[in-house]
């Protein structure tokens, strides 16, 4: 199972991917657009893990309502 967890705050956006026992994390400044920050984190995690987007079964978001509408 492959899952991504995202926490988008007012200053920083953080994310974690877990897939079959391996994990990777990323953190970036949130900037003006939480939506763009969330997508950038997903892209970074997929690059780090070498996984394709269609392998991700769930994405969990915290803190900001607009981030939940991303996925």
C-alpha positions in Angstrom: 0.0 0.0 0.0 1.3 3.5 -0.9 0.0 6.5 1.0 1.0 10.2 1.2 0.4 12.4 4.2 0.4 16.2 3.8 0.4 19.0 6.4 0.0 22.5 4.9 0.6 25.3 7.3 0.8 29.0 6.9 4.6 29.0 6.7 5.7 25.4 5.7 4.2 22.5 3.9 5.4 19.0 4.8 4.7 15.6 3.3 5.6 11.9 3.8 5.2 8.9 1.5 5.1 5.4 2.7 5.3 2.5 0.3 6.0 -1.2 1.1 8.3 -0.4 4.0 10.2 2.5 2.5 9.5 6.1 3.2 10.5 9.6 2.1 9.7 13.1 3.3 9.7 16.6 1.9 9.2 20.1 3.2 8.9 23.4 1.4 7.6 26.9 2.1 3.9 27.2 1.6 4.1 30.5 -0.3 1.0 32.1 -1.6 -0.8 29.0 -2.9 -1.4 26.0 -0.6 -2.7 24.1 -3.6 0.6 24.6 -5.5 2.6 23.7 -2.4 0.7 20.5 -2.1 1.2 19.5 -5.7 4.9 20.4 -5.5 5.3 18.1 -2.5 3.6 15.2 -4.2 5.8 15.7 -7.2 8.9 15.8 -5.0 7.9 12.6 -3.1 7.1 10.7 -6.3 10.5 11.7 -7.7 12.3 10.7 -4.5 10.5 7.4 -4.3 10.6 6.5 -8.0 6.9 5.7 -7.9 4.2 6.7 -10.4 1.1 8.7 -9.3 -1.2 5.8 -10.1 0.5 3.7 -7.4 -0.7 6.1 -4.7 -3.8 4.6 -3.0 -4.5 7.5 -0.6 -3.5 11.0 0.1 -4.2 12.4 3.6 -4.3 16.2 4.2 -4.2 18.2 7.4 -4.7 21.7 8.6 -6.1 23.6 5.7 -9.5 23.1 4.0 -8.5 24.1 0.5 -5.8 21.4 0.5 -8.4 18.7 0.8 -9.9 19.8 -2.6 -6.6 19.2 -4.4 -7.0 15.5 -4.8 
